[in-house]
Amino acid sequence: HIARRGSDINHKSSWYHYLKQKCFTSKTCPQRGCYDCPLYEKPGDNPFFKKIHTSAEKIRAKDIVDLGEADTWRKTADL
């Protein structure tokens, strides 16, 4: 924001809104899996987003288990 100036710099859209509009006008809009796709009523309702998100969660969970970061929360018993 530039104080006391009447220029277009104060009225430019953010990069986020620019990319969101560009995605919305493309042919592959819902397939990109945007969280807040304007074609769906609520953010996160895009089925392509849900598919991408669940697969990413599974990969993150596997990485956490493989690296041993989850060991502090596991219950262990010495047999």
C-alpha positions in Angstrom: 0.0 0.0 0.0 1.4 3.4 -1.0 0.0 6.2 1.2 -1.4 9.4 -0.5 -1.0 8.1 -4.0 -3.8 7.6 -6.5 -2.3 4.9 -8.6 -3.2 1.4 -9.7 -0.6 0.0 -7.3 -3.2 0.3 -4.5 -5.9 -1.5 -6.5 -4.0 -4.5 -8.0 -5.3 -7.9 -7.2 -3.2 -10.2 -5.2 -1.2 -12.9 -6.9 -3.4 -15.5 -5.3 -6.6 -14.0 -6.8 -4.9 -13.7 -10.2 -3.9 -17.3 -10.2 -7.4 -18.4 -8.9 -9.1 -16.5 -11.8 -6.6 -17.9 -14.3 -7.3 -21.5 -13.1 -11.1 -20.9 -13.2 -11.0 -19.8 -16.8 -8.8 -22.7 -18.0 -10.2 -25.9 -19.5 -8.7 -28.1 -16.7 -10.1 -26.1 -13.8 -11.7 -28.7 -11.6 -9.1 -31.4 -12.5 -6.3 -29.3 -10.9 -7.7 -30.0 -7.5 -7.7 -26.5 -6.0 -8.9 -26.4 -2.4 -11.1 -23.4 -2.9 -12.3 -24.0 -6.4 -15.1 -21.5 -7.3 -17.1 -24.3 -9.1 -17.9 -25.9 -5.7 -19.9 -24.4 -2.9 -17.5 -25.0 0.1 -13.7 -25.0 0.1 -12.5 -28.5 0.0 -15.5 -30.0 -1.8 -13.6 -30.5 -5.0 -13.3 -34.3 -5.5 -10.0 -34.0 -7.3 -8.6 -32.0 -4.3 -9.9 -34.7 -1.9 -8.2 -37.4 -3.9 -4.9 -35.6 -4.0 -5.1 -34.6 -0.4 -5.8 -38.2 0.9 -2.9 -39.6 -1.1 -0.6 -36.9 0.2 -1.7 -37.6 3.8 -0.9 -41.3 3.3 2.5 -40.5 2.0 3.2 -38.1 4.9 2.0 -40.7 7.4 4.3 -43.4 5.9 7.3 -41.0 6.0 6.6 -40.2 9.7 6.5 -43.9 10.6 9.6 -44.7 8.5 11.6 -41.8 10.0 10.7 -42.8 13.5 9.1 -39.5 14.4 5.9 -41.3 15.7 7.9 -43.5 18.1 7.4 -41.1 21.0 3.6 -41.5 20.8 3.6 -45.3 20.4 3.0 -47.5 23.4 5.7 -50.1 23.8 6.0 -53.1 26.0 9.2 -55.0 26.8 8.5 -58.7 26.5 
